Amino acid sequence: MITAFVSIEAEPGAIAELAPALAEIDGVREAHSVAGGDTDLVAILRVPTHEAIATVVTERIAKLPGVRSTRTSIAFRSYSNDQLEAGYEGFGD
């Protein structure tokens, strides 16, 4: 699976409605309202292909009413404490 982060600039009056609408899109794992800079919302995508990223962003997210612009970043590698701890599970017990 590929992880991508979509930074979304939104119309000020649309942010509250956009966040739950983003979360309902197939391929969007999470949607967050954020502060700072030009980004109002961040959607975290988990999809099987790069083509799926293009589809979710251009055909679903960008067409939602109130979305001004998007910027997508694709993760090369992912790290989390849960993954590290799971890797050592059972050692030294």
PDB file with one MODEL, atoms N, CA, C and O in Angstrom:
MODEL        1
ATOM      1  N   MET A   1       0.837  -1.184   0.000  1.00  0.00           N
ATOM      2  CA  MET A   1       0.000   0.000   0.000  1.00  0.00           C
ATOM      3  C   MET A   1       0.880   1.245   0.000  1.00  0.00           C
ATOM      4  O   MET A   1       1.966   1.259   0.579  1.00  0.00           O
ATOM      5  N   ILE A   2       0.391   2.277  -0.655  1.00  0.00           N
ATOM      6  CA  ILE A   2       1.099   3.547  -0.752  1.00  0.00           C
ATOM      7  C   ILE A   2       0.404   4.556   0.161  1.00  0.00           C
ATOM      8  O   ILE A   2      -0.823   4.647   0.185  1.00  0.00           O
ATOM      9  N   THR A   3       1.198   5.301   0.901  1.00  0.00           N
ATOM     10  CA  THR A   3       0.669   6.360   1.762  1.00  0.00           C
ATOM     11  C   THR A   3       0.962   7.701   1.113  1.00  0.00           C
ATOM     12  O   THR A   3       2.070   7.943   0.636  1.00  0.00           O
ATOM     13  N   ALA A   4      -0.036   8.564   1.099  1.00  0.00           N
ATOM     14  CA  ALA A   4       0.125   9.919   0.583  1.00  0.00           C
ATOM     15  C   ALA A   4      -0.566  10.891   1.526  1.00  0.00           C
ATOM     16  O   ALA A   4      -1.551  10.559   2.186  1.00  0.00           O
ATOM     17  N   PHE A   5      -0.021  12.098   1.567  1.00  0.00           N
ATOM     18  CA  PHE A   5      -0.574  13.161   2.402  1.00  0.00           C
ATOM     19  C   PHE A   5      -1.034  14.276   1.481  1.00  0.00           C
ATOM     20  O   PHE A   5      -0.253  14.792   0.680  1.00  0.00           O
ATOM     21  N   VAL A   6      -2.300  14.645   1.595  1.00  0.00           N
ATOM     22  CA  VAL A   6      -2.857  15.682   0.735  1.00  0.00           C
ATOM     23  C   VAL A   6      -3.156  16.910   1.596  1.00  0.00           C
ATOM     24  O   VAL A   6      -4.038  16.880   2.455  1.00  0.00           O
ATOM     25  N   SER A   7      -2.413  17.982   1.354  1.00  0.00           N
ATOM     26  CA  SER A   7      -2.654  19.253   2.021  1.00  0.00           C
ATOM     27  C   SER A   7      -3.707  19.996   1.219  1.00  0.00           C
ATOM     28  O   SER A   7      -3.601  20.123  -0.001  1.00  0.00           O
ATOM     29  N   ILE A   8      -4.722  20.484   1.913  1.00  0.00           N
ATOM     30  CA  ILE A   8      -5.870  21.093   1.242  1.00  0.00           C
ATOM     31  C   ILE A   8      -6.083  22.516   1.749  1.00  0.00           C
ATOM     32  O   ILE A   8      -6.192  22.755   2.952  1.00  0.00           O
ATOM     33  N   GLU A   9      -6.138  23.444   0.814  1.00  0.00           N
ATOM     34  CA  GLU A   9      -6.547  24.806   1.138  1.00  0.00           C
ATOM     35  C   GLU A   9      -8.031  24.886   0.824  1.00  0.00           C
ATOM     36  O   GLU A   9      -8.463  24.528  -0.272  1.00  0.00           O
ATOM     37  N   ALA A  10      -8.811  25.356   1.794  1.00  0.00           N
ATOM     38  CA  ALA A  10     -10.263  25.358   1.648  1.00  0.00           C
ATOM     39  C   ALA A  10     -10.846  26.753   1.849  1.00  0.00           C
ATOM     40  O   ALA A  10     -10.229  27.627   2.458  1.00  0.00           O
ATOM     41  N   GLU A  11     -12.043  26.929   1.324  1.00  0.00           N
ATOM     42  CA  GLU A  11     -12.812  28.138   1.615  1.00  0.00           C
ATOM     43  C   GLU A  11     -13.075  28.137   3.121  1.00  0.00           C
ATOM     44  O   GLU A  11     -13.433  27.095   3.669  1.00  0.00           O
ATOM     45  N   PRO A  12     -12.908  29.276   3.811  1.00  0.00           N
ATOM     46  CA  PRO A  12     -13.068  29.290   5.271  1.00  0.00           C
ATOM     47  C   PRO A  12     -14.393  28.718   5.774  1.00  0.00           C
ATOM     48  O   PRO A  12     -14.417  28.021   6.789  1.00  0.00           O
ATOM     49  N   GLY A  13     -15.470  28.998   5.092  1.00  0.00           N
ATOM     50  CA  GLY A  13     -16.770  28.515   5.541  1.00  0.00           C
ATOM     51  C   GLY A  13     -17.042  27.053   5.242  1.00  0.00           C
ATOM     52  O   GLY A  13     -18.065  26.515   5.665  1.00  0.00           O
ATOM     53  N   ALA A  14     -16.144  26.405   4.520  1.00  0.00           N
ATOM     54  CA  ALA A  14     -16.378  25.016   4.104  1.00  0.00           C
ATOM     55  C   ALA A  14     -15.598  23.992   4.915  1.00  0.00           C
ATOM     56  O   ALA A  14     -15.831  22.793   4.764  1.00  0.00           O
ATOM     57  N   ILE A  15     -14.690  24.424   5.761  1.00  0.00           N
ATOM     58  CA  ILE A  15     -13.796  23.497   6.459  1.00  0.00           C
ATOM     59  C   ILE A  15     -14.566  22.473   7.293  1.00  0.00           C
ATOM     60  O   ILE A  15     -14.265  21.281   7.237  1.00  0.00           O
ATOM     61  N   ALA A  16     -15.544  22.919   8.055  1.00  0.00           N
ATOM     62  CA  ALA A  16     -16.282  22.002   8.934  1.00  0.00           C
ATOM     63  C   ALA A  16     -17.010  20.915   8.149  1.00  0.00           C
ATOM     64  O   ALA A  16     -17.132  19.786   8.626  1.00  0.00           O
ATOM     65  N   GLU A  17     -17.495  21.240   6.954  1.00  0.00           N
ATOM     66  CA  GLU A  17     -18.202  20.246   6.149  1.00  0.00           C
ATOM     67  C   GLU A  17     -17.238  19.360   5.359  1.00  0.00           C
ATOM     68  O   GLU A  17     -17.540  18.199   5.083  1.00  0.00           O
ATOM     69  N   LEU A  18     -16.083  19.910   4.998  1.00  0.00           N
ATOM     70  CA  LEU A  18     -15.124  19.157   4.194  1.00  0.00           C
ATOM     71  C   LEU A  18     -14.476  18.009   4.963  1.00  0.00           C
ATOM     72  O   LEU A  18     -14.281  16.930   4.404  1.00  0.00           O
ATOM     73  N   ALA A  19     -14.143  18.220   6.223  1.00  0.00           N
ATOM     74  CA  ALA A  19     -13.431  17.195   6.989  1.00  0.00           C
ATOM     75  C   ALA A  19     -14.186  15.864   7.009  1.00  0.00           C
ATOM     76  O   ALA A  19     -13.594  14.839   6.672  1.00  0.00           O
ATOM     77  N   PRO A  20     -15.457  15.833   7.387  1.00  0.00           N
ATOM     78  CA  PRO A  20     -16.165  14.548   7.368  1.00  0.00           C
ATOM     79  C   PRO A  20     -16.387  14.017   5.949  1.00  0.00           C
ATOM     80  O   PRO A  20     -16.421  12.803   5.748  1.00  0.00           O
ATOM     81  N   ALA A  21     -16.537  14.906   4.966  1.00  0.00           N
ATOM     82  CA  ALA A  21     -16.705  14.463   3.577  1.00  0.00           C
ATOM     83  C   ALA A  21     -15.431  13.783   3.078  1.00  0.00           C
ATOM     84  O   ALA A  21     -15.499  12.796   2.347  1.00  0.00           O
ATOM     85  N   LEU A  22     -14.276  14.307   3.469  1.00  0.00           N
ATOM     86  CA  LEU A  22     -13.002  13.690   3.099  1.00  0.00           C
ATOM     87  C   LEU A  22     -12.893  12.289   3.688  1.00  0.00           C
ATOM     88  O   LEU A  22     -12.482  11.351   3.005  1.00  0.00           O
ATOM     89  N   ALA A  23     -13.262  12.154   4.954  1.00  0.00           N
ATOM     90  CA  ALA A  23     -13.137  10.874   5.655  1.00  0.00           C
ATOM     91  C   ALA A  23     -13.997   9.781   5.022  1.00  0.00           C
ATOM     92  O   ALA A  23     -13.717   8.595   5.200  1.00  0.00           O
ATOM     93  N   GLU A  24     -15.027  10.162   4.295  1.00  0.00           N
ATOM     94  CA  GLU A  24     -15.916   9.187   3.657  1.00  0.00           C
ATOM     95  C   GLU A  24     -15.410   8.712   2.295  1.00  0.00           C
ATOM     96  O   GLU A  24     -15.957   7.758   1.742  1.00  0.00           O
ATOM     97  N   ILE A  25     -14.399   9.342   1.755  1.00  0.00           N
ATOM     98  CA  ILE A  25     -13.879   8.970   0.433  1.00  0.00           C
ATOM     99  C   ILE A  25     -13.068   7.684   0.534  1.00  0.00           C
ATOM    100  O   ILE A  25     -12.199   7.553   1.397  1.00  0.00           O
ATOM    101  N   ASP A  26     -13.356   6.742  -0.349  1.00  0.00           N
ATOM    102  CA  ASP A  26     -12.619   5.491  -0.394  1.00  0.00           C
ATOM    103  C   ASP A  26     -11.148   5.789  -0.687  1.00  0.00           C
ATOM    104  O   ASP A  26     -10.831   6.461  -1.669  1.00  0.00           O
ATOM    105  N   GLY A  27     -10.260   5.295   0.157  1.00  0.00           N
ATOM    106  CA  GLY A  27      -8.828   5.551   0.008  1.00  0.00           C
ATOM    107  C   GLY A  27      -8.308   6.565   1.009  1.00  0.00           C
ATOM    108  O   GLY A  27      -7.102   6.624   1.252  1.00  0.00           O
ATOM    109  N   VAL A  28      -9.194   7.367   1.597  1.00  0.00           N
ATOM    110  CA  VAL A  28      -8.783   8.324   2.629  1.00  0.00           C
ATOM    111  C   VAL A  28      -8.846   7.614   3.968  1.00  0.00           C
ATOM    112  O   VAL A  28      -9.914   7.207   4.426  1.00  0.00           O
ATOM    113  N   ARG A  29      -7.687   7.472   4.583  1.00  0.00           N
ATOM    114  CA  ARG A  29      -7.594   6.769   5.869  1.00  0.00           C
ATOM    115  C   ARG A  29      -7.995   7.678   7.024  1.00  0.00           C
ATOM    116  O   ARG A  29      -8.678   7.253   7.956  1.00  0.00           O
ATOM    117  N   GLU A  30      -7.558   8.948   6.948  1.00  0.00           N
ATOM    118  CA  GLU A  30      -7.846   9.928   7.994  1.00  0.00           C
ATOM    119  C   GLU A  30      -7.959  11.309   7.372  1.00  0.00           C
ATOM    120  O   GLU A  30      -7.390  11.576   6.313  1.00  0.00           O
ATOM    121  N   ALA A  31      -8.698  12.183   8.042  1.00  0.00           N
ATOM    122  CA  ALA A  31      -8.768  13.586   7.638  1.00  0.00           C
ATOM    123  C   ALA A  31      -8.607  14.432   8.891  1.00  0.00           C
ATOM    124  O   ALA A  31      -9.236  14.173   9.917  1.00  0.00           O
ATOM    125  N   HIS A  32      -7.745  15.460   8.793  1.00  0.00           N
ATOM    126  CA  HIS A  32      -7.436  16.296   9.950  1.00  0.00           C
ATOM    127  C   HIS A  32      -7.591  17.761   9.599  1.00  0.00           C
ATOM    128  O   HIS A  32      -7.159  18.203   8.534  1.00  0.00           O
ATOM    129  N   SER A  33      -8.206  18.512  10.495  1.00  0.00           N
ATOM    130  CA  SER A  33      -8.237  19.965  10.406  1.00  0.00           C
ATOM    131  C   SER A  33      -6.943  20.450  11.057  1.00  0.00           C
ATOM    132  O   SER A  33      -6.613  20.033  12.167  1.00  0.00           O
ATOM    133  N   VAL A  34      -6.209  21.332  10.370  1.00  0.00           N
ATOM    134  CA  VAL A  34      -4.913  21.782  10.883  1.00  0.00           C
ATOM    135  C   VAL A  34      -4.814  23.307  10.837  1.00  0.00           C
ATOM    136  O   VAL A  34      -5.585  23.973  10.147  1.00  0.00           O
ATOM    137  N   ALA A  35      -3.863  23.836  11.576  1.00  0.00           N
ATOM    138  CA  ALA A  35      -3.641  25.282  11.605  1.00  0.00           C
ATOM    139  C   ALA A  35      -2.226  25.588  11.147  1.00  0.00           C
ATOM    140  O   ALA A  35      -1.308  24.794  11.353  1.00  0.00           O
ATOM    141  N   GLY A  36      -2.061  26.738  10.528  1.00  0.00           N
ATOM    142  CA  GLY A  36      -0.735  27.194  10.128  1.00  0.00           C
ATOM    143  C   GLY A  36      -0.546  27.149   8.631  1.00  0.00           C
ATOM    144  O   GLY A  36      -0.899  26.165   7.982  1.00  0.00           O
ATOM    145  N   GLY A  37       0.003  28.198   8.087  1.00  0.00           N
ATOM    146  CA  GLY A  37       0.268  28.243   6.653  1.00  0.00           C
ATOM    147  C   GLY A  37      -1.009  28.299   5.838  1.00  0.00           C
ATOM    148  O   GLY A  37      -2.042  28.781   6.304  1.00  0.00           O
ATOM    149  N   ASP A  38      -0.925  27.800   4.618  1.00  0.00           N
ATOM    150  CA  ASP A  38      -2.069  27.817   3.708  1.00  0.00           C
ATOM    151  C   ASP A  38      -2.894  26.534   3.769  1.00  0.00           C
ATOM    152  O   ASP A  38      -3.884  26.399   3.050  1.00  0.00           O
ATOM    153  N   THR A  39      -2.494  25.598   4.619  1.00  0.00           N
ATOM    154  CA  THR A  39      -3.188  24.316   4.702  1.00  0.00           C
ATOM    155  C   THR A  39      -4.259  24.366   5.773  1.00  0.00           C
ATOM    156  O   THR A  39      -3.992  24.740   6.915  1.00  0.00           O
ATOM    157  N   ASP A  40      -5.476  23.986   5.399  1.00  0.00           N
ATOM    158  CA  ASP A  40      -6.596  23.949   6.332  1.00  0.00           C
ATOM    159  C   ASP A  40      -6.932  22.525   6.760  1.00  0.00           C
ATOM    160  O   ASP A  40      -7.368  22.288   7.887  1.00  0.00           O
ATOM    161  N   LEU A  41      -6.721  21.577   5.840  1.00  0.00           N
ATOM    162  CA  LEU A  41      -7.027  20.176   6.100  1.00  0.00           C
ATOM    163  C   LEU A  41      -5.912  19.302   5.538  1.00  0.00           C
ATOM    164  O   LEU A  41      -5.260  19.664   4.558  1.00  0.00           O
ATOM    165  N   VAL A  42      -5.703  18.160   6.161  1.00  0.00           N
ATOM    166  CA  VAL A  42      -4.765  17.171   5.634  1.00  0.00           C
ATOM    167  C   VAL A  42      -5.498  15.838   5.568  1.00  0.00           C
ATOM    168  O   VAL A  42      -6.072  15.380   6.556  1.00  0.00           O
ATOM    169  N   ALA A  43      -5.472  15.225   4.397  1.00  0.00           N
ATOM    170  CA  ALA A  43      -6.047  13.895   4.218  1.00  0.00           C
ATOM    171  C   ALA A  43      -4.907  12.905   4.070  1.00  0.00           C
ATOM    172  O   ALA A  43      -3.971  13.139   3.305  1.00  0.00           O
ATOM    173  N   ILE A  44      -4.981  11.807   4.794  1.00  0.00           N
ATOM    174  CA  ILE A  44      -3.974  10.754   4.691  1.00  0.00           C
ATOM    175  C   ILE A  44      -4.584   9.628   3.868  1.00  0.00           C
ATOM    176  O   ILE A  44      -5.598   9.040   4.242  1.00  0.00           O
ATOM    177  N   LEU A  45      -3.948   9.344   2.747  1.00  0.00           N
ATOM    178  CA  LEU A  45      -4.433   8.303   1.831  1.00  0.00           C
ATOM    179  C   LEU A  45      -3.632   7.023   2.017  1.00  0.00           C
ATOM    180  O   LEU A  45      -2.427   7.070   2.264  1.00  0.00           O
ATOM    181  N   ARG A  46      -4.298   5.883   1.898  1.00  0.00           N
ATOM    182  CA  ARG A  46      -3.664   4.565   1.834  1.00  0.00           C
ATOM    183  C   ARG A  46      -4.317   3.858   0.661  1.00  0.00           C
ATOM    184  O   ARG A  46      -5.469   3.431   0.744  1.00  0.00           O
ATOM    185  N   VAL A  47      -3.578   3.740  -0.428  1.00  0.00           N
ATOM    186  CA  VAL A  47      -4.113   3.182  -1.667  1.00  0.00           C
ATOM    187  C   VAL A  47      -3.109   2.199  -2.272  1.00  0.00           C
ATOM    188  O   VAL A  47      -1.924   2.240  -1.939  1.00  0.00           O
ATOM    189  N   PRO A  48      -3.576   1.320  -3.157  1.00  0.00           N
ATOM    190  CA  PRO A  48      -2.680   0.296  -3.695  1.00  0.00           C
ATOM    191  C   PRO A  48      -1.727   0.770  -4.796  1.00  0.00           C
ATOM    192  O   PRO A  48      -0.676   0.160  -4.992  1.00  0.00           O
ATOM    193  N   THR A  49      -2.066   1.836  -5.514  1.00  0.00           N
ATOM    194  CA  THR A  49      -1.246   2.249  -6.655  1.00  0.00           C
ATOM    195  C   THR A  49      -1.122   3.760  -6.724  1.00  0.00           C
ATOM    196  O   THR A  49      -1.900   4.495  -6.117  1.00  0.00           O
ATOM    197  N   HIS A  50      -0.113   4.213  -7.487  1.00  0.00           N
ATOM    198  CA  HIS A  50       0.031   5.648  -7.720  1.00  0.00           C
ATOM    199  C   HIS A  50      -1.154   6.183  -8.516  1.00  0.00           C
ATOM    200  O   HIS A  50      -1.591   7.314  -8.302  1.00  0.00           O
ATOM    201  N   GLU A  51      -1.663   5.385  -9.416  1.00  0.00           N
ATOM    202  CA  GLU A  51      -2.841   5.785 -10.192  1.00  0.00           C
ATOM    203  C   GLU A  51      -4.027   6.058  -9.272  1.00  0.00           C
ATOM    204  O   GLU A  51      -4.812   6.974  -9.518  1.00  0.00           O
ATOM    205  N   ALA A  52      -4.155   5.264  -8.215  1.00  0.00           N
ATOM    206  CA  ALA A  52      -5.248   5.461  -7.253  1.00  0.00           C
ATOM    207  C   ALA A  52      -5.105   6.799  -6.535  1.00  0.00           C
ATOM    208  O   ALA A  52      -6.106   7.445  -6.225  1.00  0.00           O
ATOM    209  N   ILE A  53      -3.865   7.221  -6.269  1.00  0.00           N
ATOM    210  CA  ILE A  53      -3.654   8.540  -5.661  1.00  0.00           C
ATOM    211  C   ILE A  53      -4.201   9.611  -6.595  1.00  0.00           C
ATOM    212  O   ILE A  53      -4.937  10.502  -6.169  1.00  0.00           O
ATOM    213  N   ALA A  54      -3.843   9.521  -7.849  1.00  0.00           N
ATOM    214  CA  ALA A  54      -4.315  10.497  -8.833  1.00  0.00           C
ATOM    215  C   ALA A  54      -5.834  10.525  -8.898  1.00  0.00           C
ATOM    216  O   ALA A  54      -6.437  11.596  -8.975  1.00  0.00           O
ATOM    217  N   THR A  55      -6.446   9.367  -8.867  1.00  0.00           N
ATOM    218  CA  THR A  55      -7.904   9.286  -8.940  1.00  0.00           C
ATOM    219  C   THR A  55      -8.550   9.919  -7.712  1.00  0.00           C
ATOM    220  O   THR A  55      -9.467  10.731  -7.835  1.00  0.00           O
ATOM    221  N   VAL A  56      -8.073   9.549  -6.538  1.00  0.00           N
ATOM    222  CA  VAL A  56      -8.667  10.084  -5.299  1.00  0.00           C
ATOM    223  C   VAL A  56      -8.502  11.596  -5.232  1.00  0.00           C
ATOM    224  O   VAL A  56      -9.441  12.310  -4.881  1.00  0.00           O
ATOM    225  N   VAL A  57      -7.312  12.086  -5.568  1.00  0.00           N
ATOM    226  CA  VAL A  57      -7.059  13.522  -5.440  1.00  0.00           C
ATOM    227  C   VAL A  57      -7.792  14.324  -6.504  1.00  0.00           C
ATOM    228  O   VAL A  57      -8.490  15.285  -6.180  1.00  0.00           O
ATOM    229  N   THR A  58      -7.645  13.945  -7.769  1.00  0.00           N
ATOM    230  CA  THR A  58      -8.204  14.784  -8.842  1.00  0.00           C
ATOM    231  C   THR A  58      -9.685  14.558  -9.100  1.00  0.00           C
ATOM    232  O   THR A  58     -10.397  15.486  -9.486  1.00  0.00           O
ATOM    233  N   GLU A  59     -10.153  13.336  -8.891  1.00  0.00           N
ATOM    234  CA  GLU A  59     -11.558  13.053  -9.202  1.00  0.00           C
ATOM    235  C   GLU A  59     -12.483  13.116  -7.995  1.00  0.00           C
ATOM    236  O   GLU A  59     -13.701  13.208  -8.148  1.00  0.00           O
ATOM    237  N   ARG A  60     -11.912  13.066  -6.796  1.00  0.00           N
ATOM    238  CA  ARG A  60     -12.766  13.083  -5.602  1.00  0.00           C
ATOM    239  C   ARG A  60     -12.506  14.314  -4.730  1.00  0.00           C
ATOM    240  O   ARG A  60     -13.398  15.137  -4.527  1.00  0.00           O
ATOM    241  N   ILE A  61     -11.274  14.434  -4.216  1.00  0.00           N
ATOM    242  CA  ILE A  61     -10.987  15.512  -3.271  1.00  0.00           C
ATOM    243  C   ILE A  61     -11.086  16.890  -3.929  1.00  0.00           C
ATOM    244  O   ILE A  61     -11.777  17.768  -3.414  1.00  0.00           O
ATOM    245  N   ALA A  62     -10.414  17.087  -5.042  1.00  0.00           N
ATOM    246  CA  ALA A  62     -10.377  18.408  -5.682  1.00  0.00           C
ATOM    247  C   ALA A  62     -11.746  18.876  -6.159  1.00  0.00           C
ATOM    248  O   ALA A  62     -11.959  20.075  -6.340  1.00  0.00           O
ATOM    249  N   LYS A  63     -12.673  17.950  -6.364  1.00  0.00           N
ATOM    250  CA  LYS A  63     -14.014  18.316  -6.841  1.00  0.00           C
ATOM    251  C   LYS A  63     -15.007  18.613  -5.721  1.00  0.00           C
ATOM    252  O   LYS A  63     -16.140  19.012  -5.989  1.00  0.00           O
ATOM    253  N   LEU A  64     -14.593  18.422  -4.472  1.00  0.00           N
ATOM    254  CA  LEU A  64     -15.500  18.728  -3.364  1.00  0.00           C
ATOM    255  C   LEU A  64     -15.731  20.236  -3.287  1.00  0.00           C
ATOM    256  O   LEU A  64     -14.790  21.016  -3.437  1.00  0.00           O
ATOM    257  N   PRO A  65     -16.976  20.648  -3.054  1.00  0.00           N
ATOM    258  CA  PRO A  65     -17.255  22.081  -2.922  1.00  0.00           C
ATOM    259  C   PRO A  65     -16.469  22.682  -1.757  1.00  0.00           C
ATOM    260  O   PRO A  65     -16.476  22.140  -0.652  1.00  0.00           O
ATOM    261  N   GLY A  66     -15.799  23.791  -2.005  1.00  0.00           N
ATOM    262  CA  GLY A  66     -15.043  24.468  -0.967  1.00  0.00           C
ATOM    263  C   GLY A  66     -13.548  24.217  -1.018  1.00  0.00           C
ATOM    264  O   GLY A  66     -12.792  24.889  -0.317  1.00  0.00           O
ATOM    265  N   VAL A  67     -13.098  23.257  -1.836  1.00  0.00           N
ATOM    266  CA  VAL A  67     -11.666  23.001  -1.967  1.00  0.00           C
ATOM    267  C   VAL A  67     -11.074  24.024  -2.934  1.00  0.00           C
ATOM    268  O   VAL A  67     -11.500  24.109  -4.086  1.00  0.00           O
ATOM    269  N   ARG A  68     -10.097  24.799  -2.472  1.00  0.00           N
ATOM    270  CA  ARG A  68      -9.428  25.782  -3.317  1.00  0.00           C
ATOM    271  C   ARG A  68      -8.254  25.164  -4.064  1.00  0.00           C
ATOM    272  O   ARG A  68      -8.085  25.381  -5.264  1.00  0.00           O
ATOM    273  N   SER A  69      -7.439  24.387  -3.338  1.00  0.00           N
ATOM    274  CA  SER A  69      -6.270  23.763  -3.961  1.00  0.00           C
ATOM    275  C   SER A  69      -5.810  22.578  -3.121  1.00  0.00           C
ATOM    276  O   SER A  69      -6.164  22.449  -1.949  1.00  0.00           O
ATOM    277  N   THR A  70      -5.008  21.710  -3.751  1.00  0.00           N
ATOM    278  CA  THR A  70      -4.432  20.562  -3.053  1.00  0.00           C
ATOM    279  C   THR A  70      -2.944  20.472  -3.386  1.00  0.00           C
ATOM    280  O   THR A  70      -2.491  20.954  -4.425  1.00  0.00           O
ATOM    281  N   ARG A  71      -2.209  19.854  -2.493  1.00  0.00           N
ATOM    282  CA  ARG A  71      -0.801  19.547  -2.729  1.00  0.00           C
ATOM    283  C   ARG A  71      -0.541  18.177  -2.124  1.00  0.00           C
ATOM    284  O   ARG A  71      -0.815  17.953  -0.945  1.00  0.00           O
ATOM    285  N   THR A  72      -0.013  17.260  -2.927  1.00  0.00           N
ATOM    286  CA  THR A  72       0.149  15.874  -2.507  1.00  0.00           C
ATOM    287  C   THR A  72       1.613  15.522  -2.296  1.00  0.00           C
ATOM    288  O   THR A  72       2.466  15.846  -3.122  1.00  0.00           O
ATOM    289  N   SER A  73       1.894  14.854  -1.178  1.00  0.00           N
ATOM    290  CA  SER A  73       3.221  14.318  -0.875  1.00  0.00           C
ATOM    291  C   SER A  73       3.073  12.812  -0.721  1.00  0.00           C
ATOM    292  O   SER A  73       2.171  12.337  -0.031  1.00  0.00           O
ATOM    293  N   ILE A  74       3.967  12.062  -1.368  1.00  0.00           N
ATOM    294  CA  ILE A  74       3.921  10.599  -1.308  1.00  0.00           C
ATOM    295  C   ILE A  74       5.030  10.110  -0.389  1.00  0.00           C
ATOM    296  O   ILE A  74       6.176  10.542  -0.509  1.00  0.00           O
ATOM    297  N   ALA A  75       4.690   9.209   0.529  1.00  0.00           N
ATOM    298  CA  ALA A  75       5.674   8.664   1.474  1.00  0.00           C
ATOM    299  C   ALA A  75       6.528   7.604   0.795  1.00  0.00           C
ATOM    300  O   ALA A  75       6.016   6.733   0.093  1.00  0.00           O
ATOM    301  N   PHE A  76       7.844   7.690   1.015  1.00  0.00           N
ATOM    302  CA  PHE A  76       8.756   6.663   0.528  1.00  0.00           C
ATOM    303  C   PHE A  76       8.849   5.526   1.543  1.00  0.00           C
ATOM    304  O   PHE A  76       8.769   4.351   1.182  1.00  0.00           O
ATOM    305  N   ARG A  77       9.018   5.886   2.812  1.00  0.00           N
ATOM    306  CA  ARG A  77       9.097   4.917   3.906  1.00  0.00           C
ATOM    307  C   ARG A  77       8.237   5.409   5.048  1.00  0.00           C
ATOM    308  O   ARG A  77       8.050   6.613   5.222  1.00  0.00           O
ATOM    309  N   SER A  78       7.711   4.477   5.829  1.00  0.00           N
ATOM    310  CA  SER A  78       6.893   4.836   6.986  1.00  0.00           C
ATOM    311  C   SER A  78       7.499   4.236   8.243  1.00  0.00           C
ATOM    312  O   SER A  78       8.003   3.114   8.225  1.00  0.00           O
ATOM    313  N   TYR A  79       7.448   4.978   9.316  1.00  0.00           N
ATOM    314  CA  TYR A  79       7.988   4.552  10.601  1.00  0.00           C
ATOM    315  C   TYR A  79       6.961   4.854  11.681  1.00  0.00           C
ATOM    316  O   TYR A  79       6.277   5.876  11.624  1.00  0.00           O
ATOM    317  N   SER A  80       6.853   3.969  12.664  1.00  0.00           N
ATOM    318  CA  SER A  80       5.996   4.236  13.817  1.00  0.00           C
ATOM    319  C   SER A  80       6.504   3.438  14.999  1.00  0.00           C
ATOM    320  O   SER A  80       7.163   2.414  14.823  1.00  0.00           O
ATOM    321  N   ASN A  81       6.205   3.896  16.194  1.00  0.00           N
ATOM    322  CA  ASN A  81       6.605   3.182  17.405  1.00  0.00           C
ATOM    323  C   ASN A  81       5.947   1.812  17.467  1.00  0.00           C
ATOM    324  O   ASN A  81       6.569   0.855  17.927  1.00  0.00           O
ATOM    325  N   ASP A  82       4.710   1.698  17.016  1.00  0.00           N
ATOM    326  CA  ASP A  82       4.009   0.414  17.036  1.00  0.00           C
ATOM    327  C   ASP A  82       4.747  -0.623  16.201  1.00  0.00           C
ATOM    328  O   ASP A  82       4.879  -1.773  16.622  1.00  0.00           O
ATOM    329  N   GLN A  83       5.226  -0.235  15.030  1.00  0.00           N
ATOM    330  CA  GLN A  83       5.950  -1.162  14.164  1.00  0.00           C
ATOM    331  C   GLN A  83       7.270  -1.581  14.794  1.00  0.00           C
ATOM    332  O   GLN A  83       7.645  -2.751  14.713  1.00  0.00           O
ATOM    333  N   LEU A  84       7.979  -0.651  15.419  1.00  0.00           N
ATOM    334  CA  LEU A  84       9.243  -0.977  16.058  1.00  0.00           C
ATOM    335  C   LEU A  84       9.036  -1.936  17.212  1.00  0.00           C
ATOM    336  O   LEU A  84       9.771  -2.914  17.349  1.00  0.00           O
ATOM    337  N   GLU A  85       8.043  -1.666  18.041  1.00  0.00           N
ATOM    338  CA  GLU A  85       7.766  -2.537  19.183  1.00  0.00           C
ATOM    339  C   GLU A  85       7.329  -3.924  18.738  1.00  0.00           C
ATOM    340  O   GLU A  85       7.730  -4.916  19.347  1.00  0.00           O
ATOM    341  N   ALA A  86       6.523  -4.017  17.695  1.00  0.00           N
ATOM    342  CA  ALA A  86       6.069  -5.311  17.186  1.00  0.00           C
ATOM    343  C   ALA A  86       7.241  -6.134  16.654  1.00  0.00           C
ATOM    344  O   ALA A  86       7.236  -7.361  16.755  1.00  0.00           O
ATOM    345  N   GLY A  87       8.242  -5.466  16.089  1.00  0.00           N
ATOM    346  CA  GLY A  87       9.403  -6.152  15.559  1.00  0.00           C
ATOM    347  C   GLY A  87      10.232  -6.845  16.626  1.00  0.00           C
ATOM    348  O   GLY A  87      10.947  -7.805  16.340  1.00  0.00           O
ATOM    349  N   TYR A  88      10.135  -6.347  17.877  1.00  0.00           N
ATOM    350  CA  TYR A  88      10.903  -6.928  18.974  1.00  0.00           C
ATOM    351  C   TYR A  88      10.045  -7.770  19.908  1.00  0.00           C
ATOM    352  O   TYR A  88      10.534  -8.249  20.931  1.00  0.00           O
ATOM    353  N   GLU A  89       8.799  -7.953  19.577  1.00  0.00           N
ATOM    354  CA  GLU A  89       7.879  -8.704  20.418  1.00  0.00           C
ATOM    355  C   GLU A  89       8.370 -10.137  20.598  1.00  0.00           C
ATOM    356  O   GLU A  89       8.698 -10.812  19.622  1.00  0.00           O
ATOM    357  N   GLY A  90       8.420 -10.599  21.842  1.00  0.00           N
ATOM    358  CA  GLY A  90       8.849 -11.960  22.127  1.00  0.00           C
ATOM    359  C   GLY A  90      10.329 -12.090  22.427  1.00  0.00           C
ATOM    360  O   GLY A  90      10.760 -13.125  22.936  1.00  0.00           O
ATOM    361  N   PHE A  91      11.131 -11.056  22.123  1.00  0.00           N
ATOM    362  CA  PHE A  91      12.567 -11.103  22.428  1.00  0.00           C
ATOM    363  C   PHE A  91      12.805 -10.616  23.843  1.00  0.00           C
ATOM    364  O   PHE A  91      12.282  -9.576  24.244  1.00  0.00           O
ATOM    365  N   GLY A  92      13.581 -11.355  24.592  1.00  0.00           N
ATOM    366  CA  GLY A  92      13.958 -10.944  25.941  1.00  0.00           C
ATOM    367  C   GLY A  92      12.873 -11.111  26.970  1.00  0.00           C
ATOM    368  O   GLY A  92      13.001 -10.602  28.084  1.00  0.00           O
ATOM    369  N   ASP A  93      11.803 -11.811  26.632  1.00  0.00           N
ATOM    370  CA  ASP A  93      10.721 -12.035  27.609  1.00  0.00           C
ATOM    371  C   ASP A  93      11.051 -13.183  28.524  1.00  0.00           C
ATOM    372  O   ASP A  93      10.260 -13.516  29.407  1.00  0.00           O
TER     373      ASP A  93
ENDMDL
END
